[in-house]
Amino acid sequence: IQLQTFEVPLQGEGECALILNGPGRSSHFDYSLNLLRGSSQNYNGPNTCITYDAVNAAYLDARKRIRITQPHADWKAEDVATVGELLLDISFTLARTYGLNYEEIEKGLPLIDTSKTLIREICPPYLSNVECRAGKYRRFDGLCTNLEHPTWGATNTPFTRLLGPVYADGLQAPRIGVSGRDLPLSRVVSRTMHPDEGFHDHAGTVMIIAWGQFMDHDYTLQGTPLDPVDKNDPEDCCGRPPHLKHPYCNEIYIPEDDFFFKLFKVNCINFVRTFPAVRPGCRLGSKVPFNTLTGIIDGNTVYGVHDHHARKLRTGQAGLLRMYPAFEHFGLKDLLPLKLDIPDEGCTRHNKSMFCFEAGEIRVNEQLVLTCMHTLMAREHNTIARGLAEVNPHWDDETLFQEARRITIAIIQHITYNEFLPILLGKDVMEKFGLLLQKDGYWDGYDPNINPGVIDAFASAAFRFGHSLLPTAVERWSKAHKFISSKRLSDLIRRPHDLFRAGIFDEYVMGLMNQVAQAMDDSITQEVTNHLFKKVGARHGVDLVSFNMQRGREFGLPGYMEYRKFCGLPWSERFEDLFGAMPNETVRKYTSLFEHPSDVDLWSGGVSEKPLPGSMLGPTFACIIATQFSYSRRGDRFWYELPNQPSSFTPEQLQEIRKMRLARIICDNTDLIDTIQLYPMVLPDHEINPRVPCKSGIIPNIDLTKWAEFPTEHTFPLNDILGK
Ligand code: HEM
């Protein structure tokens, strides 16, 4: 394929926007246009020419069908989607008119410089002309993380593709089998391959799940249509005639013989597809879903992705975040502020006087354990802001806020690479992908050629590994490390209301550190495969595992085998070659379910693999997740270990951040917890992970005097400042 773009001004009458190898594919459109002009330039030549006029005509035609919205500022996901739909429509017209093949759609269409077409009049400004200045603090929306490529890692930009998509129609229709026939229903894969068998991990605690999901919500939230009133997933798919369905419906069908759902006569689960993205520069091509969060580790969970959201979360004084002083009269720490606007969004309420919580990320109430993590980190921001105010009393609200934010983000990055990833990936994978942190000195690894944005296969499959670890019940433990009681997971999903009981926050946090997680395997608790998002009084919910499969297919993710190949593992045409990579029984079940090994869904194959030595994950998920975290570090100009950036910490400050442990955050931001294991994501162990008193000094604290603008001779750690 020989592709070429032409540098021509907007009109470019008859000019080629894209030349494709091989004659005779000029369209009826070009033919009539050229007859009109008395030219035969683009017809019957040695190559096929897609003219700028053809692109403009497709654009004008699409505008008749699609209404676009163009806000002056703050593009919301639904606004971006209208432009995405328009671009997809134009791509569709061109693909059909010129009979484009896979390569031409994937590699050719994006080469057309749409800034020379009418498309430029509707291209969102944040995707076409952003001027960046290198500053000390990150923008909330992630723009300008990379100065040359301002949109890399920014909110509302496309997921990056690790492998080219596989759409049934080449442009946007969900994947089908390699034979051209349908894949087995997502629910059938879920119930056959991922039953609830309940094995436990040997050492990992529920804190891995908590940190993992908290991290995921720093990173990825696919843009999907939402109900205009309560902002939850729309429920207008199942049982509706086609003309009354939501246009994004891709419902999950349930066979009549389903052992669980047949009890409730449920034969369909509502599911909507993701919005199509707008590529930077409004380029054409097949559908790419987009990420509404910033694809970098920058505390979206704590601060949100827009200035106005961050402003709403702040008190406007002393750099502090707003909190809800529910237990002030008991002298206990505050909870997150209440979610008073659109209170039903992501929240199941038994009555109208019940509320969930508000934080930087909308899914804060998805399950109580996650709410606990949000609470801990919002409290930590305030702990740091207060500490900074002590050492720099002259700093105003903005400086205190931004400095506390910068440190909190650095701590999140540090804990993720220092405590979470080593357990998840193991040392060998960490080493192989260059993820090991430096113990001292700067790490000079920023690479401006790396896009830190989130990879499609990471968001829609690999990082969903956490769904396998979910427990059936969440435990509460006392500060003396004794089990108190447990509650079904499904009763805590979108129901964080237990936290309104004084003292219970600490008990849940103690539970996180003492309860062992489920094993990372193909077995998934029914709490999420049958009871997810159960409504008040209902006896069934929906199925998260079916969602994972349906999502991967509608993202156009190639099958599991293609990712094995990408990761340097043997590709095979035969199911038998998977023996050894996963349990024999699993391979046998795949054989009975799928026609070809390439049809197996990535999420399903990934969780089924046997883990690598020293890792929780099998080789395919380990490779995809490690690739993502490598990009997240090397592609982030604000990464906390970097030298020579306006955002760089001093060497002394960097050493302080390196001291921080999740255990210290828990000690400082809970009420009564006074002993804790050094690494809360691993079960306590006398020798390798002993419990120590919070006050013992074995769990060090950050010394904020290193941030003093006018240093004094005396240095004292944060605990002294806060009088703890
Ligand atoms: C009770 C706990 C959890 C619940 C109820 C839950 C629920 C969900 C739901 C409903 C989705 C959207 C599915 C879709 O429409 O495609 C989702 C996506 C996801 N989940 Fe979970 N999840 C939980 C825990 C976790 C954990 C522990 C992790 C990782 C360690 C995780 C990682 C992800 C990721 C990466 C996505 C994709 C996010 C996006 O890009 O939109 N989840 N989860």
Boltz pocket constraint, residues with backbone or C-beta under 6 A from the ligand:
constraints:
  - pocket:
      binder: B
      contacts: [[A, 208], [A, 209], [A, 210], [A, 211], [A, 212], [A, 213], [A, 216], [A, 220], [A, 221], [A, 222], [A, 366], [A, 367], [A, 458], [A, 459], [A, 460], [A, 463], [A, 464], [A, 465], [A, 466], [A, 467], [A, 470], [A, 489], [A, 493], [A, 528], [A, 532], [A, 544], [A, 547], [A, 548], [A, 551]]
      max_distance: 6.0
